[in-house]
Amino acid sequence: MNILLIEDEIEATKNVLWLLQKTEPKALVVGTIETVLEGIEWLKNNPQPDLIISDIQLADGISFEIFEKVKVQCPVIFTTAYNEYALKAFEVHSIDYLLKPINEKALNRAFEKYKTLKINSFEYISEKIGNIFRQNPTTEPKYRQSFLVRYREKMLPIKTESFTCFQTKEGLVYGKTTDDKSYVIENTLEELELQLPPNDFFRANRQFIVSRESIVEIEFYFNGRLLLKTNPVSSENILISKERVPVFKKWFEGLKD
């Protein structure tokens, strides 16, 4: 099986390659692509692979642009840290939609689906799945409006918009509010990514999710990174990696591809 990997984050690429060795050791990765432009050029000048594993948000745009420019006949497994692209994914021969960080179980399940669809014509099934998403308005994501957090012997209701950031530290997740108080949150950052409105909150890195309203200043940092200054002030640096800077800028400015 020949696989094309489209991913712009080095650690994510390493993770997928490592998982592929465990789940599909006979698979051959014929190319690793980091940008939309590279993806278009590769698919125009090479035989189509058996399968594409593609991140959605790349440094120079959204990977859907690749499939708008090049007619792709093979199935695609999309990976992303966000869930708002599920409907669009199933319009371009997607057979699965994996939320980051990808684990072995999820990838193995996606390959089982690939093998099943290969037998039963993935084009037909992919089309049917896309039709279900388009016809069912209830598939629109609904985001969390409030939290119940433990405080001493009580549980306090706090509205989602009252949180300025969520941070993982020493195995726990903390949510900081506009009055500079911190509460233990009974969710992982990965779970919160699915529950928080994506227009209002951004996954800055593995440690932080930050709200748009809390960002008061953005500084240039070492190695092409950005340093976010927030109100209330964070006790630790909130950094955006060089690879994530274009995605962050589009999110902050409210731009859509």
N, C-alpha and C positions, 0 to 999 in steps of 0.2 A: 504494500500500500504506500503510495507516494503522497506526502502531506506538505502543503505550503502553510507556513506559520507567519501570520501578520500581527506583529506586536512591537510597540515602541518602548516598552519598559524592560530594561535588562534583567531585573530580578524576576519579572513575570515570565520572560522568555526562558530563563534558566529553570523556573518551576515547571513550565509546560514540558520542556525537553526531558526533565527528570521524571515527570509523571508518565510521559510517553514510553520511556525505557521500561517502566514497571508494568504499564497496562498493555502496551502494544510494542513489544521488543523488536518485532520484525518490520515495523513501519520505518520508512525512510523519509526524513525531512529534506525535501529537495530545495528548499529556500526559506530564508528568514527575512521578512520585509518589515521596515519600520515606518514607512510613510505611505500616504495615498498615491503619490506620484510613482514611487517605486513599485507599488502593487500593480498599478495600471501597466507600467512598462514590462514588468515580469510576465504578467498574464498575456500580454500581446505578443511576446517574443519567446514563449516557452510552451510546451505541451501542457494542457490542463492537468492538474494533479487529480488524484482520486478523492481527495478531501482537503478542505481549507479550514484552518482554525484561525479565527480572526478576532482581534480586539476591535471594539467599535470606535472609541475615541483615540485618534492618533495625533502625533505632534502637529501635523499640517491639515487636520480636518477629520471628518467622519468616514469610516471605512466603507459605508454604503455608497460613497462617491465612486469607489472602485468598480462596484457592480453595476453602477449606472453607465460607466464608460466602456466596460468590457462585458460581453455576454458570457456568463459563467454557467456551465452545465453540471458541474459537480456540486455535491452537498457542502454546506458550510456550517461549522459550529462556531457561534459567536461567544466571545467572552467579554465581560464588562464589569465595572464596579457600580453600574447604575442599572435601574430596571425600567426606565421610561422608553427604551428602544425595543421592547419585546414585539410590539405589533409590526414595526418596520422590519425587524429581523426576519420574520416569517414570510415577508414578501420577496425575499431574495434567496430562495432555495435553502433557507436555514432548517436544520433538523434538530438543533438544540440551542439553548441560550443559558450559558453558565455564568453565574455571578462570582466575581473575584472575592477573596482568593480561592482559586480552583483547588479542589482536593481530589485524591485518587478515586474515591467513590463516584463523584460526579462525572469525572472524565470517563471512567469505565462504563458508566451508564450511558453516556453519550455514544461511545463506540458500539455498545450493544444495540443501540437504536440505529446507528449507521449500518450495521451488518443486517439488521432486520429490514430496513428500508431498501437496502441494495437488492434484496431478494424481491421485495414487493413494490418496486418502483417509487423511489423517494420523491420524484417530481409530483406525482399524483397526490401523495400523502401530504407533502409540504404545502401544496396548493389548497388542500382541504383544511389544513390547520390554519392557514392564513385567512381563509374565508370565515372560519369560526370566529377568529379574533375580530375581523372587520364587522361581522354581523351582530356581535354581542357587545352592547354598550357597557355592560357591567365589568368588562375587562379593564376599564380605565382605572389606573391605580388610585387608591384612597390612602391618604397619608395621616399620620398620627397627629391628633389635635392636642393631646395633653398626656401627662405622666402622673402616676401615683408613686411618690418616693417616700422611703422610710426616713423618719426623723424622730429620734428618741423612741417614745412609745406610741407614736402616731404615724399616720400616712398623710402626706400633704399633696393636694392636687396642684400641679404646675402646668401652665399652658406651654405648648411647644415653642411658641415665639418668645417665651421668657428665657430660653436657654441661649447662651452666647457661644458655647462650644461643648464638645464631648471629648474626653481624653481617657485613654487607657494608660494605667499606671500600676505597676506591681500586681498585675493580674486582675485588677478591678477597673470598671469604667465609671468615670465621674462626669456629671453634667454641671457646668457652671452657669449661674443665672445672672441676669442684669444687675442684681444687687450684690454681686461678687460672693455668693454663697455656693458651695459645692455639695452635691448629693450623689450617693452611690446609685447607679442605674443598673437595673437587672437585665441588661442586654449587652451583647457584644457590639463593637463598632460596625461589624458586617451586618448585623441585624438592624441596627439603627439606620444604616444607609438605605435600606429598603423602606423604612417607616417614615423617614423625614422628607418633607417636600424638597425635591432637588433644586428648585429655583431659589430656595432660602438657605440651604445648607450645602457645604462642599467638603468632600473628603480630601483634606490637605495632604495627608500622608498616613502611614500605618498607625500613628499615634493620635491624630486629631481629626475631628470633624468640626468645622467652624461655620458660624452663621454669617450671612452677608452683612447684617445690621451691626455686628460687633467690630467689623474691620474699619479702622480709622486711618490707617496709613500702611503703605507697602514699600519696603526698602529692597534695593538690590543687594544680594548677598553673594558669598563666594561660589565659584563654579557655576555661574548662571542661575543660581537659585533666587527665590524671593523670600523675604522675611515679612510675615504679617504682624502688624501692630494692632492690638485689639483693646476694646474697652468693655469690661474691666481688663486690666493688663494680665496677660498669661504669665505664670511663673516659669514657663519653659518656652523656648523659641518654637514658633509655628512656622515651619519651612515648606515651601513648594519646590519640588525638584525641577531641574532644568527641563526634563521631558514633559512635566505636567504644566509648565508655565503657560503655553498656548491654550491649553484646555481651561486653566484657571481664568485667564483673561477673558475668554469667550463667555464663561459662566458669569463672571462678575459684571460684565457689560450687558448681559442678557441677550447675547447673540445666539441665533439658531442657524444651524447649517441646513 
